[in-house]
Amino acid sequence: LRGRSVRHLVPMAALRVSYQGEPGAYSEDAARRYFAGSDIELRPCATFADAMRAVKDGVADHAVIPIENSLGGSIHAAYDSLLSSGLFIIGELDYRVRHALLAPKGVDITDVHYVLSHPQALAQCADFLGSRGIHPVPHADTAGAAASVAAERPPATAALASVIAARLHGLDVLHMDCQDEAENFTRFIVLGPTPRMPALGTTCKTSLVFALRDNVPGALFKALAVFALRDIDLTKIESRPGKSLPGRLQPSTPFAPLRYKYCFYLDIVAHCEERSTVNALNHLRELFDFVRVLGTYQSGPAVHNGPTIEGDGNVGMRQPISRPLTGTGPSPLTIAIIGFGTFGQFLAAKIRPLAHRIVAFDFLSDCHAAGAAIGADVADSLDDVFTAHPDVIVVAVSILSFQDVIGKLALGDRYRTTGSVLLVDVLSVKAHPREVLLGHGLPESVDILCTHPMFGPQSAAVSCEGLPFVYDPVRVRDSYRCKGFLDMFRQLGCSMVEMSSEEHDAIAASTQFITHFTGRVLSQLRLKPSAIATRGFLMLLDLVRNTCADSDDLFYALYRFNPRSGAQLAAFRKAVQHVTEVLERGDRDQCHGQESAQQQEGTI
């Protein structure tokens, strides 16, 4: 892609992003999601104030701070630090919080009597803990609680934290989704040293703060009226003690001091440079001595400052979606899944709660029962799929049948009635589907997104948190629709990785193919567990089990459709031959030296 090539020629320094907490904290993951596609350097801090101070002092470029939770309410410590920091809000992210009960390996949930976590997390899981007789123990941080449990292994004690923290510290997940309400979201704000103004006409929010000097009757009513008179919508109001207010805001009457000074934080749905907003703010300044705009920023969960889907050179060609997307679900997209086998059903089940509608179709089998179980509508023919007017078509068929299916999708004038559509592949190789999609004469109205969700029904049975989702926006004109589709996987907690199809295959040949090949070779030895099996041996058995669970077609296709796999196979043969010869000669030094040399050359 042209834009990506330019970025390779002009390397840019990584964005430094500070957050409160330890590695594995929800704030860290929120920062990764907000800046998905950017090269970032994460900087954990002990407190909100420390994270903000890092930006103020130039140690970090941005801070990602939680400001409110849908269950626990406003996070007061964040508000108290915000005003005194002098930073500006440049973005926001709605992050779905899924608390997991974590414990060292071998611990059963019935053995747990105490749980460590942040007070907010404990409050959000109060009913779950109470029903099991588990006593909450406050800790400074969720990820820190997981680290403590892993390092100290206190008896009968678990931690409430993220699945990412579990992986980081080697803990088992005893129970997923411990929060009392499924819809548990935390709103994060992104802070910078200077304002970053969206273009006029963009749907955005403006956050501001004002304070009273004297206790004047009706003062708050007058403040809110300046917005109501101009039909400006308020989405939030929060009052906090004014300990960070400027010194000039002292009471004018010494005999009636305001012992309890408060400042008021407002979020309004408006751009601060719109005429009505400018007039409202001027009116507010006439009424109050202290008014400060904290920032104007795009509203919504997916505002990115770094490169994401805008990675090619066609930014100027892209236009907003031409028809309104309406629906009752969290996402307005109707998604058709062609190929409703094991992975198609798994994918539908994962994204069904996030989509407006799922339409399923399979060339080889009747999928009515599977569709009904998931809550998907079932199409009886390919024509019925297009009659549903999908925004996105996901092709979830095998690699061997992919070209034939795309040929059927390209026939006739199907897209004349649907208009623009986003066509998505989910294969384990990327250059092959990219070539097929670009070479079958699909109309220019068809956008193309190549993806590789690097998980499946086994690895993501509980959660997709932290699992890679690789994507290559091959031809994207409607960035709004493409972003909406990718945002579903961000909400599932995937680690989003933008990568060219060629780069993906170069890496996959030395990772995915060689892993599958090794597992298949070991399966021929018919290895069995024993009472004295080592941990390493058991890991090899897991490798055999996991790789052989995948179809023979997948294994063959990883070789056939990735031209780099042949070179890896040749290197593997050479390595086996060399090590065998060295063993037979008894030359231990030569074996070690050659192994090191090959590792440095990247051949094994």
N, C-alpha and C positions, 0 to 999 in steps of 0.2 A: 504494500500500500504506500502511496506517495508520502502521505503525512507521516507515517511511521518511519520511513527511511530518513526523512529530514530530522526527526528526533534522534535517530541513531548517530547522525553526523554532528549534531550539536548537543552533546550531553549536558543535562541540567542537574544541578545539585538537588539532592533529596529534600523534600519538605520536612521540616522538623516539627513534630506535633506532640505537644505535652498533654497529659491526662492525669487524673487523680487515681491512684491505685497501683497495684503490682501487675506484672505480666500475667495475662489470663483474665484480667478484669473485664467487665462488660464495657467499660469506657474505652479500653484498648480496642476491642472488637468494633465498637461504634466508630472509632476513628478510622479503622481499616476500611469499613464499609463506606463511610462518607467520602474518603479519598481513594476509593477503589479505582485502580488503573494508574494511579500516581506512584512514583517512587517516594516512599515516606520513611522517616526515621522517627520511631516512637520514643518518647521520653517520659517514663513514669515519675510521678511526684507524690509526695506524702499527703498534701492537702489541696483543696481547690485553689486557695490563695497562692500556693507554691506553683501550681500549674499555670495560673494567670501571670504570676510574676516572671516566669520563664519567658513568656512572650514579651512582657514589658521590658525585660532586660536584654532582649535580643538572643536569648539562648534557644528559643523556639519560634517558629513562624506563626503557629496557630495553637490554640487550646481547644479541646473538645470536652465540654462540661455538661453533666446531667442537670436539668433545671426543674423538672417535674415528672411525677409518675402517675399513671392513670389510677392506681390503687392507693398509693401512699401520699399523694398530693405534692405540694411544692417542696423543693429541697432548699431549706432556709439557708444553710451554710453557703450554698452557691450564690444565692441572691445577695447575701451579706458581703461576699467578696467581689461581686460583679461591679458594684458602683465605685468602690474605691480603686479598682484595678485601672480604670481609664481606658479599657479596651472596648472594641466595637463588635457587635454581633454581625456576622457575615453569612450565616447559614444555619440550618436546623436539620435534625434527623429524628424521625420517630423510630425507635428501636424496640422490637419485641423482646421482652425479657422472659427467658425460660429457665427457671431455677431447677437444678438437679441436686439430689442428695448424694454426696460423695463420701466414700470411705476407703481405707486400704483394702487390698485384695484379701479375700477370705472372710470379710466381715459380712454378716447377714443383717438385713434391715431390722429384724427382731432383737438384735443385740445392741441397737443404738438407743441411748437414753439422753444424750446431749448433742446439740448441734451448734457449731460456730458459724457466724456470718455477720454481715453488716446489719445494723438495726433495721434499715429499710427492707432488706431481703427477709429478715425474720418476721417483720410485720406483714409482708405480702404472703407469707406461708403460715400464718398463725393457726388457721383452722386445720391444715394438714398436720402440723406438728402436734397440736393439741389432741387430735383424734388418735394419735399414736403414742401419746404420753412422752413425747420428746421435749426436753427442756431447752429453751433458747439461751445461748450464751453470746452476747454481743462481741463483735470483733471489728477492727477498723476497716476491713475490706473483704469482699467476697473471695477474691483470688488469694489474698493473704490468709484467710481462714483455711482454704484448701491446702496452701503451702504448709501451714502449721500442722494440720492433721497428717499430711504425708510425712513430714519430717519428725514430728514428735510422737505420732501414733498414740494419742491419749486413749485410755480404755473407754469403750462404750460411746465413743464420740465420732461424729461425722461432720461434714461441712455442707453448707448450701452455697453453691457457686455454679459457674457455667460448665458446659461439657468441654469447652476449650481448656479450662483450668484442670479438669479431670485428666485430659490427655497430657497436659504439661507436667503434671505431678504424679502421673502413674496411678491414679485412683480409679476405683470401680464406680460406675453409676448404679446406685441402689434403686433410685426412683427418679423418673423424668417428669417434668412439669409439676413441681410441688406447689406452685403458686395457687392461691385460692380462686382466682379468676383467670380464665384462659386468655382474655384480652388484657394482658398486662404489658403496657407500653411505657417506655421512658423517653421523654423528649430531651434530646441533647442540643445544645447550642454550640456553634463554632465561632470562636473569637479570634480577632486579628488586631494588630496595632493601629490600623487605619480603616475607615469605612470602605465598603466595596458595594457600590450602588448598582442595582440591576437596571436594565433599560426601562424607560417609561412604557407603560402598557403591559408589563409583566405582572402576573399575579404574585403578589408579595405581601409581606408583613412589615410593620414598623414597630419596634419596641422602644418605649420611652419611660422615663421616671420623672415624677414631680413631687414637690413637698410643700406643706403648709408652714407658714411662719407663725400664725396665730390661729387659735381655735375659733374660726368664724363660722357661725351657723350656715349650713347649706353649702359649704365650700366644696365638698366632694360632689354634690349634685351639680354644681355649676361646672366643675371640671368635666364631668361626663357629658353634660349637655352640649359642650362645644363640638363634640363628635356626633352626638345624636342629631343636632340641628343640620348637620351636613351629610347625614345618612352614611356615616363611617362606622363600620361594624367593629365591635370590640370582641376579641376572643378570650381575653384573660385580664383579670385585675388581681393584684396581690399587694398587700400592705406589709411593710417591715419596719422595725424600729430604725430611726434615722441616725444611727451612730456614725455612719460614714458621710453624713451631709456636711457641706462647707460651713465654716465657722460663722459666716455672715448671717446664717439663718437662726439667729437668736430671737427669743420673744421680744416684742416691742414694749410690752408692759412688764416691768420687773415684779410687780405685785401679783401677777398671775402667770407664773412661768409654766411652759409646757413641759412637764416632767416626762411625758410620754410622747416624744416627737416621732412622727411616722412619715415615711415616704411611700408613694404608691407607684407600682409598676403596671404598665398597660401594654397590651399587644393589640394592635389594630390592623385590619385588613386594608392596607393602603400603602401607596408609595409616598415617601416623605416629600417628594418634589411635585406631586400633583397639586393643582391649585387649591382644591378643597382641603387637603391636608396642611398645606402651608398656611392657609387662613385659620384652620383650627389650632395649629400650634402657636400662631401669633396671638390668637384669642386667649389661649391657655397662659401664655407668658404675661398677658395683661393682668391675669387674675392671681398668679403665683410667682414668687420670687425665684424659685428654682425649678427649671424644666431642662431636661437633657434627653436628646435622642440617642438611644443606645445602638441603633442600627436599622437599616432597611435591607431586607434579604428575601430571596425567593422562598415562598412557602412550600411545604411539602417535604417528604422524606428523602428525596434523592437529588440534592443540589451538590454538584461536584465542581471543585476548583481545578482538579487535575484532569488529564486526558482520560476519557473512558471510551464511549462509543464514537466520539468524534475523532477517531484515530486516522482516518484516511484523508485524502486531499479533496473530498467532495463536500466540505461543510457548506459551501455556498449554494450547493444544489438542493440542500435539504429544506423541506417545508413542514410546518405543523400538519398534523393529520387532517385530512380534508373533510372528514365526516365526524359528527359528534359521537363520542363514546359514552354511552349511557348504560347504566345497569345498577343492580342493587348490591352487588358484591363489592369487596374491598378494592378490586381492580375492575376497570370497565372493559377489559379485553375478553373476547370470545376466542377460545383456543381449540383448534381441531388437532387431534392426535391420530395420525395415520400409522397403523401398526400397533395393535393393542395386545401384544404379548406380555411377557413378564415385566420388561422394562417400561413399556407403554403404560401398563396399569399402575406400576409403581410411581411413575412420573405424574400421572393423573391424580393419584391419591395425595401426593405431596402438594400440588399446586391448586387442587380443587377449592380449598378454603380461601384462596387468594385471587381467584378468577371470577369473572361474571358468569361464564358458562364454559363447560367442557363438552366437546363433541368428539366421539370416538368412532373409528372405523378400522376394520381389519380385512385384508384381502382374503385371508385363509380360513378364518373361523368366525363363528357367531359370537359376538361379544356383548350381547344384550344383558346376560346375567352379571358379567363382570362390571359393565357400565352402570347397571342399576345399583350394585353394591357400593360403588364409589360416588354415585350421584352425577354421572355423566350421561348426556344424551347420546344415543347410538344412531349412526347413519347406516343405511342399508346399502348404499352405493357411493361411489366417488362423487357423482352428481349431487347426491344429498348433502355431502360435506360442503360443497360450494353453495348450495341453497341456504345453508345456515349462516352465510356471510361471515366467515371467520376473519378475525383480525390477524391471527397468527396460525400457521399450519406447521406443526412439528412432525417431521418424518422420522418415526421410531422403528424402522424396519432393519433387517440385518444388512451388513455391509455387502454381502453377495447379491442381494436383491435391490439395493439402493438405486442403481442406475436404471433398472427397469421401472421402478416406481416413479422416479423423476420423469422418465419418458412419458408415462401415463398422465402425470400432472401437467406436462407441457402441451398435451394434445388439445386441439379445438380452441374454442374461444371462452373457456371457463372463466377467465379473469375479467371478461367484459362486464359480467353482472356483479362480481364482487368488488371491482375496483382494486385499489392497492392492497397488498397483503404481504406479511412478513413470513418467509419460508425459512424454517430452522431445521438443521440436521443435528443429530446427537451421537454421531458415530465416534468410535475410538481412534480413528485416523482422521486427518483433516485435509490434507492436500487433495486426496481423491474426491471427497464430496464437493470440495470447492471447485475442482475442475469440472465435475459433472454438472453442478448447478449453473456454472457460467457457460457451459458448452451446449446446453439443450434448448437454446432459443427462448428462454422464459421472457415474458414481456418486461419492459423497463419498469412497469408499475409493481413488479415483484421484488421486494427487498430480500436480501440474502444474508443470513447470520449463521455461521458455522460455530457449533459449540461442542464441548466434550464435558458433560457432567461426570466428574471422576469419582462416582459413587454409584451404588445400586441398592437393591433390596437387602443385601447382607450388611454392607458397611454403613448404610444410613437407615437401618431399621428403626433406630430410636431417634436419631437427629442428624441433620445435615450440618450442624455447627462446625465451622472450621474446615469443611471438606472443599477441595478446589472445584471451581466451575470455570472452565477455560472457554473463551469466546473470541471470535474473529469477525468483526462487522465487515463482511466482504463487499456488500453493496447496500448502503442504508441511506435512504432519502428522508424517511419519516423517523427522525430520531426520537420523537415523543413515544411512539408505539414501541420501538426497540427498547428504549429505556424502561418502559412499563413492564415489558416481558422480563428483562434482566433484573428489575427490582424485586420480582417475586422470589428469585433465588437469593437476593441479598436479604430479604425478610426471613427466609428459611435459615439464614446464618452462614451461607456458603462463602468461602473465600474466593472473591471474583478476580480472575486473572485474564487480562487482555493479552493475546499472543497471536502472532501470525500463524497461519496453518503450516507453513514450512518449518517455522521454529518449533512448533508443537511436535511435528513428526520427527524432527531431529532429536529432540529430547526423549520422545516416547520409544524410539527404537532402542535406546540404551537403558530404558527403565521398564516400560510396560511389556514390550515384546520379550526382552531378556528374562523378565520375571516369569512370564507365562511359559517360556521355553524351558527354563530351569525346573519349574514345577512339573511340566510334562515329562521331562527326562527322569526326574526323581520318582515319578509315579511308576515308571517301568521297573524300579527296584522293589516295588511292593513293600515299602518300609512299614514296620509295625511298632507301636509304642510298647514300652516295657517298664518294669518296676524301677529300673535304674536309668531311665532315659534322662538326658540332660535337658536344660531349658532350650539350648540351641537346637537339639534334635526335635523337640516338640514344635519349635518355630518352623522347622522344615516340613513337618507333617501338616502344619497349618497352611504353609505355602502350597503343598500338593493339593490339599482339600479345596482351597479357595480357587486355584487356577483351573483345576479339573472340573469344578462346578460350572464354569463357563462353557459355552458350546464349542464344539470342534470347528464350526464355521467361523466363530470369532477368532480362535487361535490361528486358523489358516489365513484369515483376512488380514490379521495384524502383520503377517509376513508378506502376503501377496500385494497389498495395497500401500505398504510403506517401503519405498525403495531403499531406505537406509537400513532396514532390518536384515537384508542380505549381508551387508558388511559386518553387522554385529554378529550374525551367525558364523561368518568366517573367522572373526576374531575369537569367538567362543571356542570353536574347534581348535584353533591354533593354541589357545591358552590351555585347553585340556591336554592336547598332545604334548606341549612343552612340559607341563607339570608332571605328566606321566613319565616322560623321558628322564626328567631330573630325579624323580623318585627311584626309578630303576637304576640310575647311576649312583644314587646315594649322595648327590651333590646338594647338600642343604643350603649352602651359601648362594649357589647359583639360583636355586629356586626362589629364595627371598629377594635376591637382587633383581631378577627378571620381573617378579611380581611388582616390585616397587616401580620399575621402569615402565611397565605397562600401565600401571595406575596413573603415572604422571602423564603418559601419552593419551589417556582417556580411552584405551581400547577395551578395558574391562571395568 
